Amino acid sequence: MVSIHVIGIGLDGAAGLTAAAQQAVNRATLLVGSDRHLAYFPHHAAPKIPLADFHDTLRQIHAYVSAAADSDRPQPAIAVLTSGDPLFFGLGRLLLSEFPADWLTFHPHLSAIQLAFSRVKVPWQDARLVSAHGRSPDTLMQALQQGAAKIAALTDGHNTPPAIARLVCDLDLPGQYHLWVCENLGGAEERVQQFSPVDLAAQEDTQFAPLNVVILLRDAETDVPDLATLPILGIPDSAFLSFGDRPGLMTKRDVRVLALAELALQPGQVVWDIGAGTGSVSIEAARLCPTSTVYALEKTAAGFSLVQQNAERFQVKNLKPMQGRAPDALSALPAPDRVFIGGSGGQLGEILDDCAEVLKPGGRMVLAIATLDHLAIAQTWLQVNRSTWQQHALQVNLARTVPVAALTRFAPLNPVTLITLQRSDRAPILS
């Protein structure tokens, strides 16, 4: 039977191999590997196939096996030299698709990601592992948007450490990451450096070693924003404290700005924010209208605490965080001029009924709806109450630019429907 030993090898070369792996190399009748890997065995007597083009290399291996089968030579013993763990984003998967599994024996070395986490001294059993080596950065972007606390990214000549840092900056993530670039791990020229995303993105002209891993760790706390430099409208998502396990769970800045425009806020009003989450809409409303009083109602203890922390963070004294479940908790609040419904806890119809009873003349309600199910509930409610309410809906489909190596493309945000309601006998038709 043909034997193919797939041997992971590190920057310490032959000296880092186990006895079994070394023995497999010594007995090999054919060596396959990159120029760097083959150079570790300059005096090996077996013929060598440089690993450059995968498909050409596989063709040569098949030809070697076929030639051996047609002759009286002993069964081939092939040693394929590869980096780290061959079954971790390595050559192992391709070899398993080409040859019977019982021909293959794997000898893994420490992977670059194992070494990288050991260098930054962080446990990595819960890390998100991503390869951007010869791949689209979409998987990395998804991990960042989902707020993965620990990410390890394998890079290439296009998806370089600065390109990854630019992606982090351009996504305007809720929460902040710090990045480590770990180069030549296990070798004499090993180097590990820590960067902020902004600083690393500016290192475009810096030459990082081709053998590198980027570790991204999300901070539990974000830096306190400089209130003097914040925009009047449209606070960056990254400025808010957010849920540790669901950092993307907030009304995004782009949608938030549109929702605030639909609310048509005026000074001296009472504003309700139902299902406030992190309090992002409440805080923007409170900053825009300091003479108004904004009540941010959130049912969860974690959300209520976040609203309190963000209110203090942005120093909005006219925001009143409230913990409770709508619609039951609404009876304790003064009648509103404006209502924003960002979350309903499965009680959207009941919440609309209660808000409709107490909304002041000329008042408005704005709903932010992210699912077809809640949109159906809202439409059913409006059909029953269409004689009382004017309404219009705004389907929000937005996309932000993100870098893809040296190029740029659009990445879509989740679609949201904004429904604006106003009593038909209280104001002119909505525009």
C-alpha positions, 0 to 999 in steps of 0.5 A: 500500500502507498504510504503518504506521511504529511508532516507539519514542520515549524520554523525550527526545521528538522530539529522540531520534528518528533521521532516518528515524523523524522523517521517518516522523512528518513524512509521517504522515497519522495519528498514534497514541499516548498523550497523552504521546507525542502531546504531543511533536508539538503542531503536527503537522497530521495527525489524532490518535488517543489510545492508551488502549484498545488494541482501540478504537484498533485499530478506529479504525485499521481504520476509517481505512484502510477509509475511505481505500480507499473514496476517492480519497485517497492511501494512508494513512501512519500513525505509531504512537508507542510507548515504547522498542522496540515489539517488546520487550513492546510494541505491535508484537506486537499490530499484527503480529497485526492488520495484514499484516507488509509494511505495518509498519515498526519504528523501535526506540528504546533499551529501558528495560531497555537503559538500566537495565543501562547505569545499574547498569553490568552486562552484560545479554546473559545476563539474564532479561527478565520483564514483570510489566506487566499480567501474573501474576508467575509468570514472575518467581517462576520466574526467582527460584526458578531462581536467575537471576543477573540479572533485569530486570522491567517493572512496573505499578501492581499489580506495583510495586517494593515488591510485587516486593521482597515476593515476593523476601522471601516466597520465602525463596530460597537466595541473596540479591538486591539490587534497583535501581529505575530511574525515568524513564530517559533523562528529566530526572527520571531516578533510580536507587536500590539497595535490599535486598529488605527495605528496598524491601518496606517502601517501600509508601507511597513513590511511584515513577514509573510509568515504572520498571524493577526490576533484580535481581542475585543475590549470589555470597555470602550474608551470614554468619548470626547463629548466636545468632538461628538457630532450633534447627530449620528454618534458612532456606534463604537462610542456606546457601551454594548452587550458583551455577548451581542455587541451588534444589538443596537439601532445602528447609526444610519438607521438611528438617524433616519428614525430620529428624523421620522420622530420629528422631535421638538423641544419640551416634549415627553419621549418614550423609547420602548425596548431601548436596548443600549439606549442609543436612540434615547441618548441621541434624542436627549442630546438633540432636545435637552429641554425634553424628557426621554424615558428609556424602557428596557425589560432586561437587567443587563439592558437597563444597566447599559442604558444607565451607563451610557446615559452617564457616559454621554452626560444626558441628564434628561434621560430617565432609564426605566426597567420594566416590560411593555406594555405593563410598565407604560402606565407609570410614565407621563403621556408621550408626545413621541414614541419610538418602538425598537423592541417589543418582547413579542407584545407589539400589538398590545404596546401599540394599543396602549400607546395609541390611548395615551399619545398626546394630540399631534403625537407620533409613533415610529416603529423599527421593525427587523422581521417579517413577523413583526411587520405582519403584526404591525400591518394587521394593527394598522388595518384595524385602525386605518381610519384613525391613523395616517402612516407611511413606511420606509424600507431601509436597505443600506450598505457600507463600504468595506475594504477587500484587500486593495479593493473596496466593496459594499457590505449590506446592513440588515434591512429595517422597516421604519413605520411612522404613525400619526393620528389622521385628525391631528396633523396634515398628511405625512410627507 
